[in-house]
Amino acid sequence: MTGRDSLGPALEAIADALHADAICVSSLEQETDGIRTVATCGVLQEREYFALADYPATAAVIETGEAMQVIAGDESADAVELAELRAKGHSSLLMVPILSEGRGIGLLEAFTHDQRPWSRLDLARARLFAYQFGLLLEKLDSGDPDRPSSSESPRARALRSVARIGSWTSQ
């Protein structure tokens, strides 16, 4: 498990809520038109950086703001994503864009070893988590000069907030 200031507990809660074996949160780097891995959870071995041009389905998720499923054996699925899925030892992938002010700033990915479509409930939950990560990535990247004074940092509050949502949805 890796990530900025240990997103581990939040990612574990998200994985539980989505019945996923692994989670990856990535941030868009507009200046290089690539994706940088922010945090992972599970047995996932994710590269730290990759170019969007090499992954057209991922680029489409970020550009359109629409979620996408990739399931092993689906002949209509993006061949590059299917190859990545197989290489990582998973059978199903859910990609949900992380949005800020209506534009894609990152990606939340959930992986499972089971070859299954993701349910509408999984998709709704993943969108909630992606929304929270949008707020978190904005705050982490902006330096937030309007930080309220408190013994708990805004980063810690944001992480707790994301983890709390995981506990609400897994009930």
C-alpha positions as CSV (number, residue, x, y, z in Angstrom):
1,M,0.0,0.0,0.0
2,T,1.4,3.4,-1.0
3,G,0.2,7.0,-1.1
4,R,0.4,10.6,0.0
5,D,0.4,10.6,3.8
6,S,-1.0,7.1,3.9
7,L,-4.4,7.0,2.2
8,G,-4.4,3.3,3.2
9,P,-7.3,3.3,5.6
10,A,-9.5,5.2,3.2
11,L,-8.6,3.0,0.3
12,E,-9.2,-0.2,2.3
13,A,-12.7,1.1,3.2
14,I,-13.4,1.9,-0.5
15,A,-12.2,-1.6,-1.5
16,D,-14.5,-3.2,1.0
17,A,-17.5,-1.1,-0.1
18,L,-16.9,-1.9,-3.8
19,H,-16.0,-5.6,-3.1
20,A,-12.7,-4.9,-4.9
21,D,-9.3,-6.6,-4.5
22,A,-7.3,-3.5,-5.4
23,I,-7.8,0.2,-5.7
24,C,-5.7,2.8,-7.5
25,V,-6.1,6.6,-7.3
26,S,-4.3,8.6,-10.0
27,S,-3.9,12.3,-10.7
28,L,-3.8,13.9,-14.2
29,E,-0.6,15.8,-15.0
30,Q,-1.8,18.3,-17.6
31,E,1.6,19.6,-18.4
32,T,2.8,16.2,-19.5
33,D,-0.6,14.8,-20.5
34,G,-0.1,11.8,-18.3
35,I,-1.4,10.1,-15.2
36,R,0.6,9.8,-12.0
37,T,-0.4,7.2,-9.4
38,V,-1.2,8.9,-6.1
39,A,-2.1,5.8,-4.0
40,T,-2.8,2.1,-4.3
41,C,-4.3,-0.6,-2.0
42,G,-4.3,-4.3,-2.5
43,V,-2.0,-6.5,-4.4
44,L,-1.9,-4.1,-7.3
45,Q,1.5,-3.3,-8.8
46,E,0.9,0.0,-10.5
47,R,3.4,2.1,-12.4
48,E,4.0,5.5,-11.0
49,Y,3.4,7.4,-14.3
50,F,2.0,6.6,-17.7
51,A,1.2,8.6,-20.8
52,L,-2.5,9.0,-21.6
53,A,-1.8,8.6,-25.3
54,D,-0.9,4.9,-24.6
55,Y,-4.2,4.3,-22.9
56,P,-7.1,5.6,-25.0
57,A,-9.9,4.2,-22.8
58,T,-8.4,5.8,-19.7
59,A,-8.1,9.1,-21.6
60,A,-11.7,8.8,-22.7
61,V,-12.9,8.3,-19.1
62,I,-11.0,11.5,-18.0
63,E,-12.1,13.5,-21.0
64,T,-15.8,12.6,-21.1
65,G,-16.4,12.2,-17.3
66,E,-18.1,8.9,-18.0
67,A,-17.2,5.7,-16.0
68,M,-16.1,2.6,-17.9
69,Q,-15.9,-1.1,-17.1
70,V,-13.4,-3.5,-18.6
71,I,-14.1,-7.2,-18.2
72,A,-11.9,-10.0,-19.3
73,G,-13.4,-11.9,-22.2
74,D,-15.3,-8.8,-23.5
75,E,-14.2,-8.7,-27.1
76,S,-15.5,-5.1,-27.5
77,A,-13.3,-3.8,-24.6
78,D,-10.2,-1.8,-25.2
79,A,-7.4,-4.1,-26.1
80,V,-4.8,-2.1,-24.2
81,E,-6.9,-2.2,-21.0
82,L,-7.6,-5.9,-21.4
83,A,-3.9,-6.6,-21.7
84,E,-3.1,-4.5,-18.5
85,L,-5.9,-6.3,-16.7
86,R,-4.5,-9.7,-17.6
87,A,-0.9,-8.6,-16.7
88,K,-2.1,-7.6,-13.2
89,G,-3.9,-10.8,-12.7
90,H,-7.4,-9.3,-12.5
91,S,-10.6,-10.0,-14.4
92,S,-12.7,-6.9,-13.9
93,L,-11.9,-3.2,-13.8
94,L,-14.0,-0.2,-13.0
95,M,-12.6,3.2,-14.0
96,V,-14.3,6.3,-12.6
97,P,-13.1,9.9,-13.4
98,I,-12.2,12.2,-10.6
99,L,-13.7,15.5,-11.4
100,S,-13.1,19.1,-10.4
101,E,-15.4,21.9,-11.7
102,G,-16.6,19.5,-14.4
103,R,-13.2,18.5,-15.8
104,G,-11.3,15.3,-15.2
105,I,-8.3,15.7,-12.8
106,G,-7.7,12.0,-12.1
107,L,-9.0,8.5,-12.0
108,L,-10.3,6.0,-9.4
109,E,-9.8,2.4,-10.5
110,A,-11.2,-0.7,-8.7
111,F,-10.0,-4.2,-9.7
112,T,-11.3,-7.6,-8.8
113,H,-10.2,-11.1,-9.6
114,D,-13.8,-12.1,-10.3
115,Q,-14.9,-11.8,-13.9
116,R,-18.1,-9.8,-13.3
117,P,-19.8,-6.6,-14.3
118,W,-19.9,-3.9,-11.7
119,S,-23.3,-3.2,-10.3
120,R,-25.2,0.1,-10.4
121,L,-24.6,0.3,-6.6
122,D,-20.9,-0.2,-7.1
123,L,-20.8,2.5,-9.7
124,A,-22.8,4.9,-7.5
125,R,-20.4,4.3,-4.6
126,A,-17.4,4.7,-6.8
127,R,-18.7,8.0,-8.0
128,L,-19.1,9.2,-4.4
129,F,-15.6,8.2,-3.6
130,A,-14.2,9.8,-6.8
131,Y,-16.1,13.0,-5.8
132,Q,-14.4,13.0,-2.4
133,F,-11.0,12.4,-4.0
134,G,-11.6,15.3,-6.3
135,L,-12.0,17.5,-3.2
136,L,-8.9,15.9,-1.7
137,L,-6.7,16.3,-4.8
138,E,-7.7,19.9,-5.1
139,K,-6.8,20.6,-1.5
140,L,-3.5,18.7,-1.7
141,D,-2.5,20.4,-4.9
142,S,-3.6,23.9,-4.1
143,G,-1.8,24.3,-0.8
144,D,-5.1,25.8,0.4
145,P,-4.2,29.2,1.8
146,D,-7.6,29.4,3.6
147,R,-6.9,26.6,6.0
148,P,-9.0,26.8,9.1
149,S,-6.9,26.7,12.3
150,S,-7.3,23.3,14.1
151,S,-5.2,20.7,15.7
152,E,-6.1,18.4,12.9
153,S,-4.8,19.2,9.5
154,P,-7.2,19.6,6.5
155,R,-5.4,16.6,4.9
156,A,-6.2,14.4,8.0
157,R,-9.9,15.7,8.0
158,A,-10.2,14.9,4.3
159,L,-8.8,11.4,4.7
160,R,-11.1,10.7,7.6
161,S,-14.0,12.0,5.5
162,V,-13.2,9.6,2.7
163,A,-12.8,6.7,5.1
164,R,-16.1,7.5,6.8
165,I,-18.0,7.4,3.5
166,G,-16.6,3.9,3.0
167,S,-18.1,2.8,6.3
168,W,-21.5,4.3,5.5
169,T,-21.7,2.5,2.2
170,S,-20.5,-0.9,3.4
171,Q,-23.4,-1.3,5.8
